């Protein structure tokens, strides 16, 4: 059972491409939530209810920094690495 070199090199490319795609989606979502939190606008939920309640709760920020911005930093690091 032999595998070609192109099949061996293709697997990491697919994995890295998938990781890049997921991190960009998370980065976009985190940016959106951070902007909505800082502007004080309500957030529309598509699947469940209560998104605006969560975003406006006391748990939505730590020392005045929106928790979504921590996610933004984490997704940016995942994308960069």
N, C-alpha and C positions, 0 to 999 in steps of 0.2 A: 504494500500500500504506500504509494509515493504521493506526495503533495507537491504541487508546483510552487515555485518561488513567488509567483504573483498572488497565490492564495494565502501564503504566509504573510506577505506584506499588506494584504488587503484587510485582514482582521483588525490590526491596530488603527488603520485609517477609519474604518467604520465605527469603531469604539470611540475614537477621539472626535469624530464628526458628531456622533450622538451626544457625547458629553458637552460639546460646544453648543449644540442646538438647545439642549435642556438648560444649560447655564444662561444662554441668552434670553430664553423665555422667562426664567426666574428673575434675571436682572431687569427685564422690562416690567414685570409685575411688581417688583420691589420699588422701582422708580415711580411707577404709577401710584402705589400705596403711600409712598413718602410724600409725593406732591399733594395728593388728596388730603393727607393728614395735616400738612403744613398750611394748606389753603383753607382748611376747615370745611371742605365740601363733603357732602354725603356720597357714599359709595354704593353703587347698584350691585346687588348680588344676582347671579344667574341661576345658581343651583340651590342655595339655601337662603334663609333670611337672617338678618341681624348683623350684617357686615359693618354698617355704620355705627352700630352700638359698640362693636369691638374696637373700631378705629377711634372712637371718641372716649373710650374708657380710660381709667387711670393706668391700666396696664399697657397702653399703646405707646408709652414713652418711658424712657429711663433717663433720669437726670436731664429732662428736657429734650432728649434726642429720640426721635421716633424709632421704634423697634424695627420698622421696615427698612430703615437705613442700614441697620446691621446686616440684614439679609442682602441688601444691595451690595455692601462691601464683600460679603461672603461669595455671592454669585460672580462678582467681578473678579475676585481672586481665583475662583474655580475656572472662569473663562480664560484668565491670563495664564494660569499654569497649564 
